[in-house]
Amino acid sequence: SDEFALIARRNEAVFVLGLAGIGKSAFVSNSVADKLRKKPLIVKLTRGHSADLLCRQVIQRAHTVQPPADADDGHLLRLAIEAIRRRSDRFFLFLDNLEEALDGSSHLLPYLETFLSALLDSHPDTHVVLATNRNPDIPARIGAVSDLLRLAGLDKKYIREEIELLLGDSQQVAAVMCSAEISELIRMVGGHPLAAKLLASFLKVKTPQQLNTGAEWHGFELKLAQYVLQATDEAVLNDTEKLLLQVLATVREPMLLEDALASKELALCGLE
């Protein structure tokens, strides 16, 4: 939150980057809203978004009268920007799922680049926050007034607290949380809130000792990886990334990148 506050002092737009399930939306809706002392005006981007849909959603979220159905994109853009400017004292714009508005090279799709450029050029006296699980290639015009905040995992003590809350309060839970294996399991969660939630569900039917074995933990890792990949549209993966996933799915074990390059096809791509 403090890092966001520092970035927001210097920039009107902030890109929040993190893995699927790391808590980007919750962070923006709660911590960012608290720091800015404003409410988020939320638009969830999809693959079906376009300039007119985005502008109309912004107009609707800002409780402004919708223009006629035949209004052109330029008129809609001006109305959307004006709607944000009118609410700038109490709201900030939050564009969630930004990865849905990126092409295969991680560039902003033209409709969003046009919208952001026009909005930031108008100096709306509020912030634009964009959450994404892919590192975007930000155009220079937008990059001049924006910065990127990477959401890392939570500290171990918060992961422990989350697991304890999800398991409930009983003598059995107390025994689980005091076991020697639980500290190692929490370390392997790596600060990922969704992984902590998944671990808590596993601990309801398995003991920490059982989960700490290689086979059981591998199954846990696969379930988490499946969730993260399901949240990633395959259309945004390049050929090298798809090939890497195919190799990992075939081997079904964690691998160093150097070892993965033993595959002839991957070796052609190079370590970079």
Secondary structure, 3 states (H helix, E strand, C coil): CHHHHHHHHHCCEEEEECCCCCCHHHHHHHHHHHHHCCEEEEEECCCCCCHHHHHHHHHHHCCCCCCCCCCCHHHHHHHHHHHHHHCCCCEEEEEECHHHHECCCCEECHHHHHHHHHHHHCCCCCCEEEEECCCCECCHHHHCCEEEEECCCCCHHHHHHHHHHHHCCCHHHHHHHHCHHHHHHHHHHCCCHHHHHHHHHHHCCCCHHHHCCHHHHHHHHHHHHHHHHHCCCHHHCCHHHHHHHHHHHHHCCCCCHHHHCCCHHHHCCCCC
